[in-house]
C-alpha cells in the first residue's frame, strides 16, 4: 500500500531482546544521519518475556530492565528529528497448548508472560506519549485466534500478520501527525512518468 510513496526498511534479528537492541540502536539509528526516518515501528518483549531457565541460554530480560530498555529506545527514536514518529507494538498473545505440542512441556514462552510484558509496554507508551498497539488484547478478540494466528503457538501465521498490518494502518489513519503518514494522503514519487511509450508498449 506504500508503493512509490515510501522506502521501507526492515530490521529483524532472530532471538534478540531489548537488551541487544539497546546496544546497537546508535548504529542502526545514528542521530547525526543526514536523513532520519519518518516512522519507526518497534517490537520487543516476546523474547524478553520468556521464563528464565537455569543452565540454559535464555533471552529473558527481567521486567524492570525491559521497561528501562524500552524507555531508552523510545527516547532515542523520538530524538532523531521533529518529524520522526514512533509506534510500539506490544507483545502478542501466545497459544500455550500449541507451544507445548511444538516445544514440549518445558517451553519458556507463555501467554501469561506475554500479558505482563505487553501491559508494561502499554503503560510506558502512555507515560512517554508514544503510539502503541495492544496486540495481546486485539488478537484475542478474534474468535478463532488460537487456531489461526500462529504457526507454532509463538510465531505469527498470515492471519496474525494481517491483524498487525491492519492495526498499524489504523493508527496511521487516525494519528494527528503533520504530515500524515497514511498511504491515502502520502504523495507519490515520479507522478506522470509512465512505464509505457506513447504507443502503449
N, C-alpha and C positions, 0 to 999 in steps of 0.2 A: 504493500500500500504506500510505501515511501519511494517508489520508483521515480528516478530523476528529480527527487526532492531533497534527499539527504544521503550522506555517506554513513553507513552503519558499521561499527567495529565491534566484534565480539571477542571478549577476553574471558575464556573459561579454563580453569585449572582444576583438573580432576583431583579430588581428595583434599583440596585446600580448605582452610578455615579463615576466620577473621584475623587471626594472628599472622598467618602467612601474608594475607592481603595488606596488612598494615606495614609489613616490612618492605614491600615493593611499590607502594602507592605513589611515592615520589617519582619513581621511574616510569610508571605507566601513565601518570597524570602530572607531569612536571609543571610547576607554577609559572615557569618562565617560557613555556611553549608559545610560539608565535600565534598559533590558532588553538583556541580552547573549545571543548565540546559544548554543544547547546544543551545536551541532555545526557545524564549518566544514570543508568538503571542498575542498581546494586543488589546482589543477593548473596548473603552469607547466613549461616545459622544452622543449616541442616547437619553439616559435619561437626560443627561446634557442639551440637546438642546430643551427640551420641554418648552413651554411658561410658565412663572410664573403666576399662578392663585392665587390671594389673598385669604386668609382664607381657603385654602385647602393645604393638603400635596403635595409637588411638589419636584421631584428630580432635578429640574432646577439648573444649576450652571452657573453663568454669564460667558460670553466668556473669558474675561481676566483671571479669576480664572481657568477656564478649561484649558487654554493654559499653565498656570504655573503648574497646577497639572500634566498635561501630560509631561511637561518638566522634572519635578522631578521624575516621574515614569520612563521615558526613561533613565535618568542619573543613577538612581539606578540600573536598569536592566543591563545597559551596564557595570556597575562597578562590577558585580558579578564575572566575570572571563574574561580572554582574549579571551576565545572561546565561550562565551555566545553571541548569535546573537539575534537580536530583529526585529520583524515585527509589525508595527502598521496597523490596519485596520481602514479606515476612516468610517464615518457614512454612512450607505447605504441610498438610497432614500426611500421615503415613498409614498404610494398611498393615497392622500388626500381624494379622493372620497370614497374609501373603509374604511378609518378611520372614516369618518362621518357616514357611514352606520353601522359600528360596535360600535362606541363610542359616536355618537351624534355630534351636531354642535359645542359643546364647547370643543371638543378634543384639547389637548395641543400640540400634535405632528404634524409636518407639513414637507413637502418636502423642503420648503424654509429654515426652521430651520436646517434641516439635511444638506443642502448645505453649510450653513455658518460654521457649526462646522466641516464638512468634509474638507472644504478648509483650516480652521485653523490647523487641524491635519496635512494635507499635507505640509503646509508651515513650521510648526515646525519640521517635519521629515526631510525636506530638510536642514534646518538650523543645525540640530543635526546629520546629515548623518545617519539617521535611515531608513531602508527599509519601504516603505508604499504602501498600496494597495488602490487605489481610487475607492472604491465600489460605491460611489454615481454616478460617471460617467460611470463606466464599466457596471453596472447593467442596466442603462437606454439605453445602446446601443442595448439591446435586444428588438426586435420589439414588443413583447408581454409582456414586463416586468410588466406592470400594472396588468395583469391578472394572471400571472404565478409565480411571485416571492414571493408573500405574502400569508399568511393565513388570515390576518385581516387588511392589509394595513401597518402594522409595522413589525410584526414578519415574518421571512423568511419561505417560503414553501420549499419543497425539491429542486425545480428548483433554487431558490435563494441560497440555501446552496451549491448546485453544483457549482455555479459561484464562491462562496467564496473559496471552496476547490480547484477548478481549478486554481484560481489566486494565491493561496498560493503555489501550486505545480510549477507554472510558475516562481515565484520568487525564489524558492529553486533551480530550474534548471539553471537559468541564473546568480544567485548571485556568485560572485567570492570569495567565502568563502573557507578557508582551515582549516579543512577538509570540503568538500562539504557535505551538509545535504540532498541532493536529494536522493530519495529512490533507484534510479538505481545504485548508487555508494556506498551507505552505506553498511558496512559489516553486514552479518547476524550472529546471535549468534548460537552456537552449530551446526555448519555445519557438516554434515556427520553422525549425530545421527538420526537414523530412528525410527519412531513410530512403525515399524513392526519388527517381529523377522526374523530369517534367512529363514523361510519358507513362509514369506509374510503374516503372521497372526497378 
